[in-house]
Amino acid sequence: MSDSSTSPPKQDPSLQPLLRSILLEIAIYVPVVAAYYWLILRYASDKFTSLYQDSLARYAIAAILAIVIQGVLLEMLTSWLLRRFGLRH
Amino acid sequence: MFFPLSQVFANPFALTVIGFIVGILGGFFGVGGGFLAGPLLFWTGVPMNFVVGTDLAHMTGKSIVATRRHRALGNVDLRLGLLMIVGTIPGIEIGAQLIEIVDKTGHVDYIVGYTYVVILTVIGLFTGWESIRTIRKKRTDRLPAKDVLDIEHIERRPRLFKIPPLISLPVSGVESISIWSIIFIGFFTGLLAGFLGVGGGFARLPMLVYIIGVPTHVAVGTDLFEIIISAGYGTITHSLKGNVDIMIALTMLLGAGIGAQIGAMGTRYFSGPVIRLLFSILPLIAAALVLLRLGF
């Protein structure tokens, strides 16, 4: 009947830590998002536009790298902040 | 804000919120969420030719965030994910070729649309039916609160296929399974992804659970790992055709990053059958959206 011999991950019956994590993450993210819009996107926009017009192959490499790097950095940033604040994650 | 690549004015906060919503779904259910993000992107004014490629790009980043979180929770079976990729990539390519063939009939929208609706409806109804039965059975039989299935025969049958080489999947708790079964699932879901222009997570998650016998939590994490590769591959091919606005994708990823983490953490608070029951609603919503687009 069980679909595996391994147990699923431990489940926390209390939603409080999750809700605290969510609120904290949102609080951290709002200034990060605002800063990102003004600092990074405006600068990167010109670079990506010129790449897009010059060479789609180079643009494709830059695009996938940008997405991967931003994904990894976002995850690292929030995980580090949550660890620092001592919240379970 | 003006996005010069797709030549569109779009509200970056709206894009971030879209990413956030789709990110929660992705982190919780292990799906790309293209069925929802696509129409929402179109609604914000992104041209249709940029919608699919841009969505794939943001999906790649979001899946990286969610997979790392799921991996920390022990929910990613890397061996299973890597083997599925062997089937997924040719599946996507053949699916894309099929689209070219169907396109010549002049009814591509209807053929793809109705195929999509049928597959989504079957998956949604079956997953919903099975999970409701399982939840009821857990209550009446007082089964332990772990991941259980109500359809043992489907779960066990493929394990009888002993076509060598056989491998074990310790993370998923599968003792012995033919590599070909795993590659076939990768191929089939890749075919659907290529043919229907979607990520394929809505089909992969139930197949991993019901056919291979992977626990739901591990299926969610492994599916996300698979999406990194398949969506990343799609991002590159669409970028080469000039159909990706990376600035929009990066903006969406800001919201998706936090949403994916919240979704992934949320899986800790629900048992496998409840996740499957909630998941079963998604394909039905997607089928309704496609029917609406087809003029119903």
Interface residues (C-beta under 8 A of the other chain):
Chain A: M1 S2 D3 S4 S5 T6 S7 P8 P9 K10 Q11 D12 P13 L15 L18 S21 I22 E25 I26 Y29 V32 V33 Y36 Y37 L41 A44 S45 F48 T49 Y52 L56 A57 Y59 A60 I61 A62 A63 I64 A66 I67 V68 Q70 G71 V72 L74 E75 T78 S79 H89
Chain B: M1 F3 P4 L5 P12 T16 A57 H58 T60 G61 K62 S63 I64 V65 R68 R69 A72 L73 G74 N75 L143 A145 K146 D147 V148 L149 D150 E152 E155 V171 S172 G173 V174 E175 V209 G213 V214 P215 T216 H217 V218 G232 T235 I236 S239 L240 K241 G242 V244 I246 M247 A249 L250 T251 L253 L254 G255 G257 I258 Q261 I262 M265 G266 T267 R268 Y269 F270 S271 G272
